[in-house]
Amino acid sequence: MEPEDYSRLIARDLPVGVETVPLAEAVGRILARDVPADAPIPGFATSAMDGYAFDAIGLDRAQAGDRVLVAGDIPAGHPPVEIPAGCAVRVMTGAQVPGTAEAVVPVELTDASRTGAVPVDVVVTGLPEGLRSGWNIRDVGEDTALGDVVAIGGQRLNAAGVGTLAMFGITDVEVLRRPRIGLIVTGDELRGPRATGPTIPNSNLPMLAAAITAHGDIAVPATSGDDPAEFLTVLDRIVLDVDLVITTGGISAGAYEVVRAALEGESSQFLRVDQRPGGPQGYGQRAGIPLLHLPGTPSGAYLSFHLFVRSLLSGIPLGERWQRAVYTGPELAGHRRGMSLVPVTVAADGCVVPAARARLRDFAAADAILRVPGAPVVIADGDTVDILPTGPEIPA
């Protein structure tokens, strides 16, 4: 089975809830619904420049080269002062302009100092041809009208989005609840350092927990040995409090395959996907909670998370997540047993460069996963290729 076909096979909607969180804690969260502007921006006519606001008579006098009396000063954040007929007032960027203002002339187009006290009068030294009414005055709602959608539901909120919502005085926002993802790493060989017999460090648990957290979700970690009864006890406990369960290891065709022995034919199905590494895969359901079974090798588990778990969580099938790039490097021959997955880095010119090998530590230094189709395909220098970014920005 092709990886893209498997991604479509396991696709399903996960339970989604809504919660309200402080805006300061909402970055990276997915908005539950559109947020409309409850007020226009700007909410009053404002000056787009530091300069002088003239009424119509005063502007005519300024254009004629006359000195014009300056009758007041309006710093940003202060109430406006009225413009006496034929006069001007100094006004700062963002300050409210008087209702009778015809235009704001930038300070650099006058003989006034940029700083210091308000001058008694001012001379305009230059104006553009065809000066229009309202020049350098931002109208009410010019940036955002009342009711405009300023943040789109279903999108991940970034720093600019937080700033946008803060502009409207929003302090709390509705976001989708973060999915809780159970993670069960299996294998007697992954017991702690005090266990008898040869053991190896458990890298899958911290690696996948970190991947889940980077996706913006909540990891609920657990471990199990190779006893099916022990595994089912751990699984039946964890499904009570999660939206999805991921397991690693125990799904091949040999002996001591604990996940397969415990679930095959009852809760889960197991198959082989045409990819290297990470061919063994499985999926199912327990107590209404979806299950995804990943291989136990660290590189296979890592790649399966990026290809299949991220596709499921984002709701975007794998076939739609590949991005195009230009390959730079030695020829890569497709494998006879299916697609190969190769770590690549993105060079300054945007081209992708392969690592010498495809160990987990090579993926740790990579920016993306390169899809090398199976034999007889050969990727050569300059070819356009498919890559899958592995950074924390999700979905890809």
N, C-alpha and C positions, 0 to 999 in steps of 0.2 A: 504494500500500500504506500502511495506517495505521501510525504509529510503534509502536503496541502489537503489531501483527501482526509487524512486522519484529523486534522484541525477542524474540518467541517463536521466530521462524525461526532466529535466530543462537544461541539458548540451547544450551549444551553444558557438560559437566563438564570443568573444567580439571584437569590433573594435580595431585594433592595429596600432599605428604609431611609428615613430622613431624620436629621437631627439639626438642632440650632447650636452654632458655636460662635464664640467671639470672633470678630473680624480679624483680630491680631493673630489668631490661631488657625485661620482658614486657608492660608497659602498652601497650594498643593492639593486642596480638596476639590471635589467636583460639585458644582452648583446644582441644587435640586431643581431649580426653575429659573426662568428669565427674571431679571431684576429691572423694572422700569424706573425711569427718573421720576421722582416725586416732586421735583422742582426744576425750573430751567437753570441753565448755566450759560452765561452769567445771570444772576437773579436780578440785576439792575444794569443799566448802561454803564460801561466802564471804559477807562482810558486804556488804549493799547500801547501807549508810549508815555515816557516822562516828557512833559511839555506844558503847553498853555492852551486852555480851552477858550475859544472865542465865540461870542454870539454872532449873529449874521452881520450886524452893523459893525462890530469890532473887526470881523474878518475882512469886510470891505475896506475898512480903514487900513488894516495891515497890508492888504494887497496893493493899496495905493502908496505904501511906503511911510505911512504916518506912524508916529509913536502911539502905542495904545496903553492906557492905564491898566495896571494889574491890581485887581480889587480883592484878592484873597488867595488862599492856599488850601489845597485838598490832598493831604497825605492818604495813602491807602489805609482803609479801615476807619476813616473818619467821615462824618456826614458831609455832604456837599454844601458849598456856599453858592448863593445865587450870583449870576453875572449881571452887574448893572449894565444897562443898555450902552453899547459901544465900547465895552471893556473886555478884559480877559481875566482868568484866574489860573494860577499855577496848579497843575494836577500831576499826580504820580501814576505810574503804571498800576493798573488794577483798582484804582480809586473810582468812586462813583462820580460821574460827570453831571453837572446841572442839566435840567431838562431843556434849557434854552441854548445849550451848546450846539454850535453849528459844525465845528471841527476842532480837533486837537492838533496843534502844530508842534512837532518835536522840538525839544530845547535846542538841538544842534542846528536848527533852521532859524534861530533867533540870535540876538546879540547878548542874551542872558547867560550867566554862569550856570554850569550844571549843578552846582551845589551852593550852599550858603543861604542867606536870607532872601526873602521874596523881593524882587526889584520893584521900584515904584512904577516903572513902565517898561515896555519891551518893543523892539523893532524886529519885524520878520525879515530875514535876509534872503529868503528864497522859498518858492512854493512850486509844486509841479503844475504842468499845464492840465487844464480840465479838472481842477480840484472839485471833488464832489462833496455834497452835503453828507455829514457823518464820517468824514475822513478820520481814521484812527480812533473811532468810537465803536466799541463792540456792543451790539444790540442785545437786549434781553433774549436769552435762548439761542444766541448765535452759535455757541458751541454745542449745546444739548437742549432740545426742546422738551417740555413737559410730556412725559409718557414714552419718550425714546427708550428702547432697550439698551441698557448700558453694560450689562453682563449677561451672557447667554447661558441658559440652563444646559447642563450636560457637559460643559467645558470645565477643564481644570483651572482653578483660580491661580494666577501668577501674581507677582509683585505689582505689576501695573494694574491688574484687576482690583487688588486690595486698595491701591491708591484711588482708583476710580470710584469705588463704593464709599470710601472715606470722604470723597468730595461732596457726597450727598448726606453726610452725617450718619451713615449706617454704621452701627457698632456690633451688630449680630447678623449672621447670615445663615440661611438654610442650605445644608449640604447633604449629599448622600452619605449614609452611614458607611464607615469603613468596614469592608468585609473581614470577617475573622476566618483565618485559614489554618486548619489543623495540619500539622507537619509531623509525620511519623517516619523516623529513620530506623530501618531494620538491620539486623545482623548481629550474631554472637560476637563477631570479631570487633565490633564497635563498643564493646563493654568498656567500663572505666579502667584506669590504670591498676586498680587493685584486683581485677578479675584474674582468675587462673587461666593459663593457656596463652597463646600468642594473640595479641590484640593490635589494632591500629587506631590512630586518632580518628575521631569522628569529625570529618570536614563537611559532610553534607548538611548536618544540622545547622551550624552557624552560617554556612554559605547560603542555604535556601531561606533561612530566617531573615538574613540580610537582604536577599532579593525581594522577599515579600514586603519587608519594611520599605525598601526603596520604591516599590510600586505604590506605596501609600496605604497598604493594608496592614492588618494585625496578625502576626504569627503566633500560633498556639503550639509550641513544640513538644514532642514526646519521642521516646525511643522504645524499641521492642527487640527482643532476641528472636531466635529462629523457631520458637515454639508457637504453633498456630493458636493454641488456647490463650497464650499470653498476648499475642498480637490482637486477637478478637476482643480481649478485655480492654486493651488500650484503645482500640478503635471505637468500641461501643461507648466508652466513656467520653471520648473526644467529640463524637458526632453530636452530642447533646448541646454543644456550645459553640458550633462553628457553622459557616456557610459552605465550606468546601474542605475536603481532606486531600492532602497530597502525601503519598508514601514513596519511599525510595528503597530499592533493592527487593530481592525475593520474587522476581517476576519472570525469570528465564525458564528454560525447560528442564533443568537439572534437578538434582536432589536438594533438599533443604530450602526450597523456594517458598518461604513462609507466607507471603502475600497471596501467591497463586494457590497454595495448598488451602488457605483459609477461605478464599473468596470465589475461586473459579467455579462457574456454573450456578452460583447462587446470587452473588452480589456484583460480580465483575467479569469482564471479558479481557482476554490477553491476546496480543498479536505482535507482529514484527513490522516496523515501518522501514521503508527502504532508505535508510540514512546511516551514516557513520560519523561519529559514534552516536549511541543512543537508540539503537534499533528496537530493543524490547520496550513495549509500551502496554498500558492497560487503562481501562476506565470502567466505571460502574456507579453504583448508588447503594447507600446504606442508610436505613431509617429516613429516607427522603433527602439525604445529603449527597451531592455528587462526589465521586472519588476519581482521582487521577493517580495512576501508578507509574512512577518514573524508574528508570534503571538505577542501579546502585553505584555504578562508577561515577566518581565526582564530575568528570567532564561530561558524561552522558546525562547526569542529573541537571547540570548547569545548562546545557544546551536545550534539554527538554523543557526546562522552565521558560527559557526565552522563546522557544518556538511554540509551545503548546499551552503552557499555563498563562503566559501573557496574552495570548490570543483569546483564551477563554475569558480572562478577567476584563479585557478591554472590549470584548464583543466584536472584535475585528478579526476575521479569518486570516490565517497565516498567508494565504495567497495574495491578500491585499496589503500586507505589511512589508513585503520586500521593497527595497528602494534601489534605484539604479545608480551605478558608479562606474568609473573607468579603472580598470585593473592595471597595475604596474608591477612587473616582476617576472620570474621564470615561468615557463609553461607548467600548468597544473592539469594532469590527466584525470579524467573521471574514473571512478572505481567501478568495477564490474558488478558490485553488489548494491549500487545505488548512489544517491547523493552523498557527497562528503561536505563536512562543515569545517571551515578553516578560519582561524583568527586573523583579522587584518587590522591595520591601523590606517587612519586617514591622514594623508600627507597634507602639507600646506597648500598644495595646488588642487586639493580635493580628490586626488586619486587614492586608491586603496592599495596597501602594500602588505603581502602575506608574511606571517611569522614563519620561522624555519620549521617549527613543529606544531602539533595541535594538542599539547598538554594543557592541563588546567592553568598552570602558571603562565602559559602563552596567551590564553584567553584573558587572564587577569590584566595583561598589559595591552589588550586590544581594545579598539573602539567599536568593532562590529564583527559579525559573523558572515563569512563569504559562502554562498551557495555554489558548490561545484557539482553540476549535473553528472549523472553516471556515465560510464563508458558508452559510446566511443568519443564523447565530447572532450575537447581539450581547450582550456582557457589560455590564451596567449597575451603577451604584453600589448596594451592598448585596447583590449576587448571591453565591451560594456557588460557589466556583471550585476547580479543581484546580491545585495547585502542587507543585513538586519542589524541596526544599531543596538548596542547593549547598554547604553547609558541609562541614568535614572529617569529620563523623560519618558513617561508612559501615558498612553500607548504609543508605540513606535509609528 
